[in-house]
Amino acid sequence: MTPEQKISQTRTAAHRSWAKTPDRSRRTAPAREAAEARFEREVDPDGVMTPQARALAAASARKAYFGELARRSVAARRRNAAAGR
């Protein structure tokens, strides 16, 4: 199987799986919770902050993380455009 065929097969399987998922939010909840916990551990590794302070700091860490992803995405698109891709 070529890489392109494997990608196509995988995408089809993913779409079938999501088509059978009645509650998408419930299915993705563990991943969202894990991501939130990661940001909370990042800003308060010793668990000394109040829950409110930790939540605010985690929200800022999350915004910084996704802002950096966006910046990298823009840079990659510019490189690809310059390379004619």
Contact map, one row per residue, 1 for C-alpha under 8 A:
1110110000000000000000000000000000000000000000000000000000000000000000000000000000000
1111110000000000000000000000000000000000000000000000000000000000000000000000000000000
1111111000000000000000000000000000000000000000000000000000000000000000000000000000000
0111111100000000000000000000000000000000000000000000000000000000000000000000000000000
1111111110000000000000000000000000000000000000000000000000000000000000000000000000000
1111111111000000000000000000000000000000000000000000000000000000000000000000000000000
0011111111100000000000000000000000000000000000000000000000000000000000000000000000000
0001111111110000000000000000000000000000000000000000000000000000000000000000000000000
0000111111111000000000000000000000000000000000000000000000000000000000000000000000000
0000011111111100000000000000000000000000000000000000000000000000000000000000000000000
0000001111111110000000000000000000000000000000000000000000000000000000000000000000000
0000000111111111000000000000000000000000000000000000000000000000000000000000000000000
0000000011111111100000000000000000000000000000000000000000000000000000000000000000000
0000000001111111110000000000000000000000000000000000000000000000000000000000000000000
0000000000111111111000000000000000000000000000000000000000000000000000000000000000000
0000000000011111111100000000000000000000000000000000000000000000000000000000000000000
0000000000001111111110000000000000000000000000000000000000000000000000000000000000000
0000000000000111111110010000000000000000000000000000000000000000000000000000000000000
0000000000000011111111000000000000000000000000000000000000000000000000000000000000000
0000000000000001111111000000000000000000000000000000000000000000000000000000000000000
0000000000000000111111110010000000000000000000000000000000000000000000000000000000000
0000000000000000001111110000000000000000000000000000000000000000000000000000000000000
0000000000000000000011111110000000000000000000000000000000000000000000000000000000000
0000000000000000010011111111000000000000000000000000000000000000000000000000000000000
0000000000000000000000111111100000000000000000000000000000000000000000000000000000000
0000000000000000000000111111110000000000000000000000000000000000000000000000000000000
0000000000000000000010111111110000000000000000000000000000000000000000000000000000000
0000000000000000000000011111111100000000000000000000000000000000000000000000000000000
0000000000000000000000001111111110000000000000000000000000000000000000000000000000000
0000000000000000000000000111111111000000000000000000000000000000000000000000000000000
0000000000000000000000000001111111100000000000000000000000000000000000000000000000000
0000000000000000000000000001111111110000000000000000000000000000000000000000000000000
0000000000000000000000000000111111111000000000000000000000000000000000000000000000000
0000000000000000000000000000011111111100000000000000000000000000000000000000000000000
0000000000000000000000000000001111111110000000000000000000000000000000000000000000000
0000000000000000000000000000000111111111000000000000000001000000000000000000000000000
0000000000000000000000000000000011111111100000000000000000000000000000000000000000000
0000000000000000000000000000000001111111110000000000000000000000000000000000000000000
0000000000000000000000000000000000111111111000000000000001101100000000000000000000000
0000000000000000000000000000000000011111111110000000011011000000000000000000000000000
0000000000000000000000000000000000001111111111100000000000000000000000000000000000000
0000000000000000000000000000000000000111111110000000000001000000000000000000000000000
0000000000000000000000000000000000000011111110000000010011001000000000000000000000000
0000000000000000000000000000000000000001111111111000010000000000000000000000000000000
0000000000000000000000000000000000000001111111100000000000000000000000000000000000000
0000000000000000000000000000000000000000100111110000000000000000000000000000000000000
0000000000000000000000000000000000000000100111111000000000000000000000000000000000000
0000000000000000000000000000000000000000000101111100000000000000000000000000000000000
0000000000000000000000000000000000000000000100111111110000000000000000000000000000000
0000000000000000000000000000000000000000000000011111110000000000000000000000000000000
0000000000000000000000000000000000000000000000001111111000000000000000000000000000000
0000000000000000000000000000000000000000000000001111111100000000000000000000000000000
0000000000000000000000000000000000000000000000001111111110000000000000000000000000000
0000000000000000000000000000000000000001001100001111111111000000000000000000000000000
0000000000000000000000000000000000000001000000000011111111100000000000000000000000000
0000000000000000000000000000000000000000000000000001111111110000000000000000000000000
0000000000000000000000000000000000000001001000000000111111111000000000000000000000000
0000000000000000000000000000000000010011011000000000011111111100000000000000000000000
0000000000000000000000000000000000000010000000000000001111111110000000000000000000000
0000000000000000000000000000000000000000000000000000000111111111000000000000000000000
0000000000000000000000000000000000000010001000000000000011111111100000000000000000000
0000000000000000000000000000000000000010000000000000000001111111110000000000000000000
0000000000000000000000000000000000000000000000000000000000111111111000000000000000000
0000000000000000000000000000000000000000000000000000000000011111111100000000000000000
0000000000000000000000000000000000000000000000000000000000001111111110000000000000000
0000000000000000000000000000000000000000000000000000000000000111111111000000000000000
0000000000000000000000000000000000000000000000000000000000000011111111100000000000000
0000000000000000000000000000000000000000000000000000000000000001111111110000000000000
0000000000000000000000000000000000000000000000000000000000000000111111111000000000000
0000000000000000000000000000000000000000000000000000000000000000011111111100000000000
0000000000000000000000000000000000000000000000000000000000000000001111111110000000000
0000000000000000000000000000000000000000000000000000000000000000000111111111000000000
0000000000000000000000000000000000000000000000000000000000000000000011111111100000000
0000000000000000000000000000000000000000000000000000000000000000000001111111110000000
0000000000000000000000000000000000000000000000000000000000000000000000111111111000000
0000000000000000000000000000000000000000000000000000000000000000000000011111111100000
0000000000000000000000000000000000000000000000000000000000000000000000001111111110000
0000000000000000000000000000000000000000000000000000000000000000000000000111111111000
0000000000000000000000000000000000000000000000000000000000000000000000000011111111100
0000000000000000000000000000000000000000000000000000000000000000000000000001111111111
0000000000000000000000000000000000000000000000000000000000000000000000000000111111111
0000000000000000000000000000000000000000000000000000000000000000000000000000011111111
0000000000000000000000000000000000000000000000000000000000000000000000000000001111111
0000000000000000000000000000000000000000000000000000000000000000000000000000000111111
0000000000000000000000000000000000000000000000000000000000000000000000000000000111111
